[in-house]
Every structure is written in C-alpha cells, then in structure tokens.
Amino acid sequence: MEALSAYTALLVKRSRKRSYEAMLRRKREAIRRRKQFARRQTQQRLAFLLIMSVTAVHIHSPIRTVWSKERSSYWWEQIVGRTFTSQDWLENFRMSRATFMYLCNELRLAIERDDTTMRKAIPTEQRDALTLWFLATNADYRTIGHLFGVSKSTVCVITKDVCAAIVRKLLVKY
C-alpha cells in the first residue's frame, strides 16, 4: 500500500508540475502577445503621425488657383506708363501727369496698402489712375477692371476708398 500511495503522490506531484508549467506557458504566451500588440500599435501610431505630417504640409501650403485669377495690367503698365503723352494724359485722365503725381503724393498715406502673403498690394498710382479713369469716362467696373488688371469688386472698393480719401485730405486744403 505504501507503494501505491508513493505512486499516487508521484502522480499528483507530476500533475501539479504539468499544470504549473502549463500556467507558466500561458503567462509567457500572454506576455508575448501583449508585447507584439504594443509593437504593432507603436508602428501604427508612427505611420499615422507620418501620414498626418505629410498631409499637414499640404494643408498649410496649398496652391491657390481658384480664388486668385490671373489678370493682365499690360495696358496700365505698358501703354499708359510708357507711351501716353501729355496730351493723352489730359484727354483721358482730365489732368496733367504732374498734377496726377501731386495727387498721388497727397493721397499716398491714406490709400496705400501693404503686401500680404496672399497677394501684392495695388500701387497708389494705379489706385488713383483707376479712380480718375472711372470719374473721367464713367466706364463700367468690368471695363476698368480689364484695363487695370483687377476685378470688378476691387474697382468698386478702390474707387470708394480714393474718393473718400480725396474728400478727407483735399477738401480742407481747397
């Protein structure tokens, strides 16, 4: 009987050892799976950050094509600026070039704008000329916009700004 109880004790001991080893294997497997999951999650996060950083570069530096239409100011820069004679100035702007430059210098502080990252500011001379052309010819905004290379709404805003500046600055002098 003693042999049987020793044999039973040995079987119980082996059974406990096997269940202990099985438990250790399960724990090791769980630890391995957790580490593998953490590695995959880290890789996915890095990939996500990479994608977001590449996307952010494109978001913060878009190519502006729709809102800013290319316009030609060839007529103002080349024709008026280089070929208009004194007689042409009197006929079209109803004043001499010297008077025009005086007017530009008087109104410069009131109507001059700064360049922005989005667009270049329209020079004071072009603003004054645009307004004088409107007042002298009574042409519509579309035509003046085509001549000076700006939009219809810009013609409207500039005309109102320059007229208001003339009233503010020159009315008290004259």
Disulfide bonds with the S-S distance in Angstrom:
none
